[in-house]
Amino acid sequence: MANFKQKKIKTKSGKEYTLQHPGVRMVTKIVDRTKNKHGVTSDERLGDEMLQHIVVDPKLKMENFDDYAEYFEVINEAYLFMTGQDEKDGEDNDDQ
């Protein structure tokens, strides 16, 4: 199994998280699983999938967050990382 790209993020509150890309096949499965029968992404499913497969340290569940803003920031960063939309300012956060 290949080592997948990792990225460390720090939220506005100063908490640190490690994200890990799960590979292209798993990304497509996650995207499919997060949609409802009408093809609309479910925020709850997306959050669960990001915390289960992308946020690798610390391992958390939605219930571990006290603040929605912190939760939303982590999930958003994880989704952007997973889909390759997080590349900003030519920054390379590859910690392989």
Secondary structure, 3 states (H helix, E strand, C coil): CCCCCEEEEECCCCCEEEEECCCHHHHHHHHHHCECCCCCECHHHHHHHHHHHHEEECCCCHHHCCCHHHHHHHHHHHHHHHCCCCCCCCCCCCCC
